[in-house]
Amino acid sequence: MRANLEWRTLKGTRTSDNRDFAGIGINAHGLLMIITDGSTAGESNGDLARVLVKEMVDWFAAASPVSAEVLCDFLRDLHSDLAPRFPRGSASYLVVICGVEGCFAAYAGDCLLGIRGADGSVSWITAPHTLANAVKDLPHAEIAKSKARHLLTSSFRSREFIAPTIEKIEGTAAHLIMATDGFWAELSPDQQTTFLHTGSRTASAEQDDCSALLISLAQTENVDEIHLKEGGSDGLYIRRLD
């Protein structure tokens, strides 16, 4: 498998720190990509989001082939370890694991996975876990306008373990995007395109952290070609099993 990756992130105005993080783990069996978004409520949620990335990447880099069931078991164990350290912690996360037999996503919260078209447009293939769309499915544009989207129905939260939603990615893994809600909910399609090309956005008084991980994959026999575009290293953690 050959992977071309690009990470874009900008700090918002709602917290003193950027609470969006990304990680890439590589082993002989596949590739793990993760993004996290620490809740703005609570001082340590940025640390939780960062630690969640590091623990996931380190685990995957040393792991055997990882199924959805194995991933969920690890997340449950990790929750037991992290909950005492972050007793009021909460973070959204999205994990994509790709191997020679295909890809799947695991997520909880409001980070989204999408497919990038040839024209740069994004078609979202997951739905956020928010109160806005808890009762019925809604278009992502409608969810973005609702104040209820800030109330999450699932996340990596210390008070309880919630198993992630698992979604198999069928034949669409060539050009993916993983994004936090500061990207998909706060930027218009034109602003999203600008952010992905330049890493910038129009400043305003009230902005969330805004981040996106762009992924282009091509199948090869081994996971031995990983290319990261220069200019996007803030909040990004990478580990490969030597």
Secondary structure as GFF3:
##gff-version 3
##sequence-region A 1 242
A	DSSP	beta_strand	2	10	.	.	.	ID=ss1
A	DSSP	beta_strand	20	27	.	.	.	ID=ss2
A	DSSP	beta_strand	30	38	.	.	.	ID=ss3
A	DSSP	alpha_helix	45	61	.	.	.	ID=ss4
A	DSSP	alpha_helix	68	82	.	.	.	ID=ss5
A	DSSP	beta_strand	90	99	.	.	.	ID=ss6
A	DSSP	beta_strand	102	108	.	.	.	ID=ss7
A	DSSP	beta_strand	112	116	.	.	.	ID=ss8
A	DSSP	beta_strand	122	124	.	.	.	ID=ss9
A	DSSP	three_ten_helix	131	133	.	.	.	ID=ss10
A	DSSP	alpha_helix	140	145	.	.	.	ID=ss11
A	DSSP	three_ten_helix	147	150	.	.	.	ID=ss12
A	DSSP	beta_strand	156	157	.	.	.	ID=ss13
A	DSSP	beta_strand	165	169	.	.	.	ID=ss14
A	DSSP	beta_strand	175	179	.	.	.	ID=ss15
A	DSSP	alpha_helix	181	184	.	.	.	ID=ss16
A	DSSP	alpha_helix	189	198	.	.	.	ID=ss17
A	DSSP	beta_strand	210	218	.	.	.	ID=ss18
A	DSSP	beta_strand	225	228	.	.	.	ID=ss19
A	DSSP	beta_strand	236	240	.	.	.	ID=ss20
###
